[in-house]
Amino acid sequence: MNIVILAAGKGTRMHSELPKVLHPIGGAPMLGHVLNTALALAPESIVIVVGHGADEVKASFAPAVSTSRIPINWVNQDRQLGTGHAVAQTIDFLKAQTTLVLYGDVPLITPTTLSRLIRAGQAGHGMALLTAQLPDPKGYGRIVREPKQANGAIQAIVEDKDASPEIQLICEINTGILLAPTPALVRWLSALENNNAQGEFYLTDIVEMAYKEGLAIASAQPDDLHEILGINNQAQRAQLERYYQLRLGQTLMDSGVRIIDPSRLDIRGSLLCDQDVSIDIDCIFEGAVTIESGATIGPYCVIRNSRIGRGAHIEAFSHIDGADIGQQATVGPYARLRPGTSLGEGAHVGNFVEIKNSQLGARSKANHLSYLGDATIGSRVNVGAGTITCNYDGAEKHRTVIEDDAFIGSDTQLVAPVTVGRGATLGAGTTLTHDAPADELTLSRSQQVTIKGYKRPHKKAH
């Protein structure tokens, strides 16, 4: 089977410089969703028709195309002359005996529905349409069947702008997705004409050609009407985004995840959860995120490309990016963990603490208002409020090492590279510029002085 994906439209109503098919659903371009569905069907080849913003679209998918085991070819439609004209540009790449046509702006179509369509076509002569019943079919092409039969043979598809009042009453609509025998498809494409209201070459006209040749035309329907909805403006994109998120949330809840409000969940990548995970409202998950059993995610968190360990607790408003959170660890509220952060079992990171490219060992704590960058921190370490690892000298980054059981007093600056020995104590307010020996108290403070008779200046009276 060949799969053709039509993705050449400009998307004028999106009011955006971004090519239409690159607008995201669930953090991925809508064309990416269609391409993944196409790959799941294991066709012999895929052909993507591009037009507006072709170079940008191709560049966005270059890694996927280069690593795909299934050949993916690009074809340009330089002039937008209709769907029939678009498919005609792919003829040289249609080597398999059947061809499935999909659309780059219909992102939520599923492999399950398409497999049903393919089976319907294979049961006949390879021609099948994906249709749907809509209570308000305005704007869609209508499926015209032989009269006086409950489910008569499909005769033609009539576009809404070309439909008579009688045909406009038909509620069975064409989704645009179809399966056709390739040799016949090539022949029909060459015979298309554009004598219609829009002056375009309609792919749908091949249906009437097939009927007149006596070819049986099968039909199948989607599991959910959201699957067939296309995106033409930002409101439609937002509508499908929310449906997509609800579908992901339902899948997670079916596997035992406790989502407080699935209408307030955003997954912009992949989220893998064990059972008994709890996710509060308005959390955003980006990239690849894994949450292990019993972990809880508080409200308004943003988590990207990270692992949250078993039983860990992420408090509200925490931002976690590229981090590995150990089991039973606690983070937040208002914590920021940047790439390269690793927390050991039972570690605590509190409010307004930022950690980057650092390891915090088991049962170590940094509970308040600290910055830990490029640091290796052992187990059972207490990092006092206001602690800063001074890791950057203006040209290079340097590392701070704090060994097990050390105690770092509040308002301490550790000027890297520096090491704090095992069991060492740093007094509050210390600026450490040399290594602190194990099991000793190290501090640096200027002498406290009281200036007697000092008077604060006062503003002059006006």
Phi, psi and omega in degrees: 000136168269149169237126176252129177245119180272118186218037186261351187295148180282326181071049183306320184286354174284339180052056185211148174284341180287131177307142188308313187286357176264356175294139191274149165232122181060033176083359180235147178304143181302325176297328178298322177297315181294319180297318178297321177295318178299316180296325180296338179276356177053056178284171176286328179201160177232134176238126180249123179266121181239160180212270179297128180065031186304316183296320179293320179296313180299316181297324181295331184250010181304315179298318181295320181292319184290335182259356183287137175282341177264129180301131177237119182245149177253139176228134179268134169252095187292325178243133183275090185249020176110167183294323178296317177296321180297312180295327180298334179291345186263000190307319183295343182257359185269089185262332181283167187280342176231154182227130177254131181252124178238176185229132183292345179253018173241079196280342190258011175298141187251154174301328180297312179296317181293325177296323177296319178297317180296318178297321179298319179291321181293333179289340178249239181246022176091006179248125181207143179243142171269115182241171178205153175262121179241136177295330176234093186274008184305133179096343182260151170292142183261145175274117179259121181248165176301135184288165173065025175224141181299322179221062186295165180297143178288128180259320187193169169241128180246122179294151186303319183289342180256002188277142173285165177305324180294315181291329179295344177282345180290134182259350176277122187244160175270129177275346183095339182276128182212160175240134182218150173293129189300313181302318179291321179301315179299318180294316181294322181299322181290343182260002182293145175235163183243032179273073181217180187298333183257356180064032182244163175268104184279128171297329183297340180294342180291340181295314178296324177298316180297318180298316181294335176275359178083015181278129178291135182243111180276169176218157175215162183236152180285160175291329184215138183295337178297336181297330188261359184284132175266165181246120179237348179208173185293328178295318178293323177299315180296323179297313180289328175302314182293320177298317180301316180295320177297322179294318177295318179297321179296319178298318179294316180295325178297337180263006174103012176274137180264103178256120187297318178212100184296343177281354180235052180226136177229118177246114183244060183159229177236136178234114178251122183234139168282172178290160180066021168278144178239131180234120180277186190287152169059037173268147178239130179241124183236151180067219181253115182237135176237131179235123185270169189306136173081357179286150178236138179244117181287176185291153170063033177266150173240120183233126185229130172045056185220163173243130176251118188285170183303127175073006179290157182231119179254115182280171187303148171064024177271143177245120185233121185225116176066037184242158176240114185256120182288167182296144179063012177285157178235134182228133172094188003287164176058040175259154176231116178249119185260172186306141179089006179275137177224128178248132178281177181303129175072011179291154180237128173233120189259201188290138177057041172251131176244132179231135180220132175048047184221156177243127177247117189288178184302133176060019172276157186225137168223090195268345186211131156048054183228157171238122179238103180239137179052054183233144172246111187243128185282201183271151174058032178269138173253120178255114185287165182299141176080012180284139179228130166269116182274087193266351189238125181262010182101346178225318184232155173267142180231156189255143173252135177241125176238116186277171186309146170065015177284157177235120182253115181291163182297154176056045179256140174244125179252109186272102185287153003279133182205152180233135174254120187289166181301129176075005182288157176237132174250126180291152181303141177081007183285139167251106187267118179245350176230160181303143177259126184291154180298145170061021179236160174268126176238134178208157175220116180217143171284156182294137178284130184231140173249125179263109182285144177078006181294137178238127175291143178291151179238150176293142177288142178288141180258000000 
